[in-house]
């Protein structure tokens, strides 16, 4: 299946570094065997937004492709496109799906004021600290989410160990208070998991991390790619540092019911 969207292309390239992306001609199957509960790591990628009458068909396809694992209790669809088309929004909602919107932003250079905190690349052994930072500021705290963060951090650590990525951190008197990753995908590099501790927000940490990481990889990388929720505080930070919106994406997930 040919994919037009740059944001989706880079998502699939990232997925392939951890799991398996299978081309079924008319659609793609993404599977992450080490984390079946990863909603956006186990999904179908459709050629376009589902239209009226198609939601049931694609739900059955999901069950055929991924439903054999009892640990997969969600259904996730991504679809190709650059304008954020939603398609059969009412039908998706009636079937229990939540539609998610995202904007893909790119830059050739990133600029931000330097900050007084220490900002530097993380050593391979330090990458797992990013899971602790994410868990500390999460909206909920349970073992399922902690295990998800741990598995994700171990994958990210492997990318750093093999030279496929760099992770950067901001430290306040030795404590990690901000981090992000930058994964090389040919001549492009995709940002991952930009986060700042709740105690240190609005102090320019995310901007400083974006700029420091960009300086590290340019000029060998021709295009920096990042994805954000439209209208979010993160999107505004990225715009201030030099990123511009080039396309919009949509996806849908039927999340597992609580307690299942």
ABEGO torsion letter per residue (X at the ends): XBBABAAAAAAAAAAAAABBBBBAGABBBBBBAABAABAAABBBBBABBBBBGAAAAAAAAAAAAAAABAABABBBBBBBEAAGBAEBAAAAAAAGBBBBBBBBBBBABBBBBBBABBBBBBBAAAAAAAAAAAAAABABBBAAAAAAAAAAAAAAAAAAAAGABBBBBBBBGGBBABBBBBBBBEABBBBBGBBBBAAABGAGAAAAAAAAAAAAAOAABABBBBBBBBGBAAAAAAAAAGBBBABBBBBBBBBBBBGX
